């Protein structure tokens, strides 16, 4: 959901008069660490899908998300990043409370394509780092309990499940991109580049 929110925010910011060059004006502390964390998360995901020591890759993913949340919260003065960090904290909390796996409401699977739903039932806890909700599931309100109707990523327009944390994080990402790109009605009084695109 975060990637979809980022892509939508970029398109919306351009339509509303934002400029890519303004993103360079954002004062993000520890940005270099963010690049390393994204690489860690990407590597953990690749290892998980390859079936390499699921328990190890599961906790690499959880730890990477926790560190990324801390990085975003450290930059709370940058509009939107504190909210994005809060979303990650919510996901981190429910995942850790359930043994490193994000719980998924079985009722949501009926809204997904059969081949996608099968991933949650046949490989939950391995490739996808998810587990179906059960009577002993902790922090149920923060689990993946909702369905978004389409994704901007292939195979389009496949629906997907999301959590409260995903939603909060996505709102923060959209806010950060719109302000960061200098959308006029959000950045009045700020020093941003409003040179028309030629």
C-alpha positions, 0 to 999 in steps of 0.5 A, spaced: 500 500 500 505 504 501 508 504 494 501 505 491 500 511 496 507 514 493 506 513 486 499 516 487 502 522 491 507 523 485 502 524 480 497 528 484 503 533 486 505 534 479 497 535 477 497 540 483 503 544 481 509 540 485 516 539 482 521 534 483 526 538 484 523 541 491 524 534 494 532 535 494 530 541 499 527 536 505 532 536 511 532 528 512 536 526 518 540 519 517 537 519 510 543 514 508 541 509 513 534 509 510 537 507 503 541 501 507 534 499 511 530 499 504 536 494 501 535 490 508 528 489 507 528 488 500 534 482 501 530 479 506 524 479 502 528 476 496 530 471 501 524 469 504 521 468 497 527 463 495 525 459 502 532 461 505 531 460 513 524 463 513 525 464 521 531 468 520 528 472 514 522 474 518 525 477 523 530 481 519 524 484 516 521 485 522 527 489 525 528 492 518 521 495 519 522 497 526 529 501 525 525 504 519 519 507 523 525 510 528 528 513 522 521 516 520 520 518 527 526 521 528 525 526 522 518 528 525 519 535 523 518 533 516 511 534 514 508 527 514 514 523 516 511 522 523 505 519 521 508 514 516 512 512 522 506 511 526 503 507 521 510 503 521 510 502 529 502 500 529 504 494 524 511 493 528 507 492 534 502 487 531 507 483 528 511 482 534 505 481 538 504 475 534 511 472 533 513 476 527 507 474 523 502 479 521 495 476 522 490 476 516 483 476 517 480 470 513 474 473 511 478 478 507 480 472 502 474 471 499 475 478 496 481 476 493 483 472 486 484 465 488 491 465 486 492 470 491 488 468 497 492 461 496 498 464 498 496 466 505 493 459 506 498 455 503 504 459 505 503 463 510 508 465 515 514 463 510 514 467 503 509 472 505 510 473 513 503 473 514 499 468 519 491 467 518 487 470 524 486 465 530 482 465 537 489 467 540 491 472 535 493 479 539 492 486 537 486 484 532 484 491 530 491 492 527 491 486 523 490 486 516 483 486 516 481 490 510 481 490 502 483 495 497 480 494 491 486 495 486 493 496 486 498 500 481 503 494 481 502 488 477 498 484 476 493 490 475 488 491 478 489 486 483 486 487 490 490 486 496 489 486 504 491 492 508 491 494 516 490 500 520 498 501 520 498 501 512 493 506 512 496 511 517 503 510 513 500 511 506 496 518 509 503 520 511 507 518 505 502 522 501 502 528 505 510 528 505 510 527 498 505 533 496 509 538 501 516 535 499 514 537 492 511 544 493 504 543 492 502 551 492 496 550 497 500 546 502 506 550 502 504 557 502 510 561 506 515 556 504 521 557 500 520 552 494 521 552 487 515 554 483 518 555 476 513 553 471 515 546 467 517 548 460 
